[in-house]
């Protein structure tokens, strides 16, 4: 088994005059959660469909678990679970009957874990109802139960919370976290930045069919986030009054706790040592970390600047 679950190398796919993906480079490790971020039309859904072999690439190389989807598409789909934005069901069949039909397609026989999959996503109580009467949230939960019925190695989730109420969306994200904790490789497409917060091992910023930026959120923050502010607090806050006078502190503002802007975060250990050496009993030293939304827009700004610079 290769260490990389999904690899795209200079992959292109067009629809008429529309370039859905262009020279796409992508590497997703086994057992990781990769979140494809980007606006509508960025190429996220096309990327997922290319990975399963539902679409063929015009050029380039795709490997999923070391196999080519164009040649081994059936084998790849057997180890993949897919949840599209609007999952299709037989509305006149019950939830159970829809899952039983999927189990037959997977050739799972009587051992198909229909009840276990349904209970896992909180849909067990509704298996006897016709799916045509399901709410949007129930249909999404049923789609997730169907996607894991055959115990896939890879889960491909395309906007899995689209149209859900906040409570259902949170439940789905919690379930994704649970599945990730079991070692599955998960690829999730979304344009809702808060959904990827705390989930992603890898963030892939997509735009115009390209993977502009890819990496762990912390590594991307180190690379693109230039905000060097730090929160300080102490048992006696008057001990922090000297912060403004210390080397490396550009500015300090006092509003309950103290927020200090440093010329570089490498200064922080010396600043802490100085405060402690002068008797401060520190209760908080916390560099400000960007939210994924802040980081996303900062990465977008950097990429636009690079593109404009290359055109100059």
N, C-alpha and C positions, 0 to 999 in steps of 0.2 A: 504494500500500500504506500503510495507516495505521500510525502509530508504536505504537499500542496493539494488542496481539494479542487480548486478551479484556477486555471491559467488562461488568459487571453494574450495573444502576441500579435500586435499590429492587425487587429481584426476590423474589418469594414463591412457595413451592411447598409444598403440604400433601399428606399422605396420610391421608385420613380426618380424625381429630382431631389428628394429629401434624403440627406445623409444622416441616418439614425445613429450610427456609431462610426467613428473615424479613427483609424489607427489606434484602437483601444488596447491599452496595456493594463493588465489586471492580474494580481496574484492574491488568492485567498487561502489561508492556511487551514489545514484540517483542525476541527474542534474549535474554531474561532467564530465570532459573530462579526460579520462585515455588514455595515450599513451604507447603502448607496444613497447619497444625498444629492439633491439637485432639483431645479424647478421642473415643472411639467415640460416634456419634450426634450429632456436632457439625455435620454437614451437608456434610462434605468430598466424599463420594462423590456425593451429590445434585448438588453444584456441578459436578462433572466431567460428569455425565450431562446436565445442563442445557446445558453448553457445547457438547456434540456434537449436541444436538437429540434425543438418545435419550429425554429427558423434555421436556415443555413446561412453561413457567412459568405459574402461575396469574395473575400480574400482574408488571409491571415490564418492563424492556428488557434484552436480551442482545445484544451484538455480538461476533462472532468474526471478526477480520480485516475488520471493517466490515460484516459480513453478519449477518442474523437467522437463528439456527438453526431457527426454526419455518418459515421460508420457504425458506432455502437450506441445509437440513440435509445434503443429499447432497453439495453442493459443499464444505461445511465438513468433512465426514467424509473427503472425498478428499484433503484437505491435513492431516489429523490422524491421528496414531498413538495408539492407546489400549491400555494394559495394565491390565486389571481385576485385582482381588485374586485371583480364581481363574479363570484363562483357560480357555476351553473349546476342546477340540480333538477331532478324530476319532481316538479311541484305537486303532482297528484300522488306521489309516493310518500310514505312516512319517512322520518329521519332514519329509522332503522333500515327500511327497505333501500334507501339510498346508500347507506353504508354497506349493506349486504351486497348490493350490486357492485360497489367498488371492490369489495373483498373477492368477488368472483373474477373481476378483471385482473386482480393481483394473484389469483389462483391460491388464495389463502385457505380455502376450505372451511371446515367447521371450527377450526382453531382461531379464526379471525377474532381479534380482541375488540369486538364492536362495543360492548358495554364499557370496557375499561377506557377506550379512547373517548367515548362520549362523556363519561363521568369526569375524565380528566379536564375537559373543557366546559364542564357545568351544563351539559346539554342532555344528560341521561333522562331527566324527567320528561323531555319532550320527544323522545324517540318514537312514541306512538302517534304523534300528530303528523298530519300532512305538511310537507315543507312549505307549500304555498301559503300557509298561515304563519310562518315564522317571521319574526322581526329581523331587521338588518343585523343586529347583534347576534341573534341566534343562528342566522345563516353563516356568519363569519365563524362562529364557534364550531358549527357542523363542518365547515370547510377545513378547519384546523384538525378536527377529529379524523376526517377522511384522509388528510395529508399524512398523518402519522400511523395510519392503520397498518401499514406494511413495514413499520419500524425503519424508516429511511435513514441513511447516513447524512444526507444533505437536505435541508429545508430551505425552500426559496419562497419568500413571503413578499408579495407585491402590494404595498399599501394595505397591510392587514387590518388597520383600524379605520379605513375610509368609511365615512358615514355612520360611525358608531357614536353613541352617547359617551360622555366622559367616563362613566363608571364601567361600561363594557370595554372601552379602549384601554383603561388601566388594567382590567382583568386580563385582556389579551396580552399586554406587554409583560405582565407578571408571569404568565404562562410561558412566554418566549424566554424570559430569564431562567425559568425552571428548566426548560429544555436545553438551553445553552449550558447550564450547570451539569447536564448529563453527558456532555462531550459531543453533541451534534454540531455539525457545521451549519451555520445559519446565515443566509444572505437575505437582508431585509431592505426593500426599496421604500423610501419615504421622502416627502418634501416637508414633513412636519418635524422640525429640528428637535423639539423636546422629546420626541419618541425615542431618539437614539441616545439620550442622556443616560449615562450609567449602564448602557447595554453593550455598546460597541467595543470590540477589541480593535477593530479597524474601521476608520471612516474613509469613504471614497467620495470625494467631491466631483460630481459629474456635471458637465455642461457641454452643449453642442456635440454630444456623442463622444467626448473625451473624458478620461479620468484625469482631471486636472491635478489633484492632490490626493495622496493616499497615505495612511499611517495611523498609529494608535493616537487617540485624542491627546494624551499627555505629550507625546513626541511632537505632534503638530502644534500644540500650545507653546512648547519650547522654541519651535522654529518660526512661528508666525505671530505670537503674542508678545508684544513689547511693553506691556504695562508692568512696571516694577513697583507696584504699591503693596504695602504690607500692613495688616492690622496688628496693633500692639495693645495689650492691656496688662494691668498690674494690680496687686492688692492695694497699693497706694498710687493712684494715677499721677500724683504730683511728681513721682519719681521719673515719669516719662517726659517731663518738661524739657529735659536736656536734649531730647531727640533732635530738635531743630539745629543744634550746634554741632552735631556729630558729623565726622567725615563720611561722605557718601549719601547723606540725606539731603535731597533737593528741597523738600517741603514737608511739613508735618501739620496736620489739622487735628484739632481736638474737639470731638463731639461724642461724649460718652467714652468710647475707646478712642485710640489714636490711630490715624491712618497716615503712614509715612511713604512718600515717594522717594525711591532710591535711584541713584544713577546707574546701579547694576545690582542684581540680586546677590552677586558674589560678595557684596559688602555685608550681607546679613549676619554671618557668624561673628564678625568683629563688632558689629553694633550690639548684638545680644551680649557678647562678652563684656563690652564696656558698661552696658546697663546693669548687668549682674554685679560687675566689679564695683559699681557705685551704690550698691545696696538695693536695687530694684528687685522685687519678687514678682517675676513675670508670670502671668496666668494665660497669656495668649500671644503667640507669634505666628501669624498666618498669612503667607503670600496670597494675594487675590488671584484665584483661578478663573478663567473665562468660562461662561456657559458655552455649550456647543453652538448656540445661536450666535453669540458674540464671535466665537472662533470662526464659524462659517463665513460671516460677513467680512472678517479680517482676511481670511484666505481668498475670498472673492476679490477683495480690494488689491491684494498682492498680485493675483493672477492677471487682473485687468491692467495693472501697472506694467507687468512683464510683457504682456501682449502689445501694449501701446509703445513700450520701449523698443520692442523688436521691429515695429513698423517704422520707427523714426529713422 
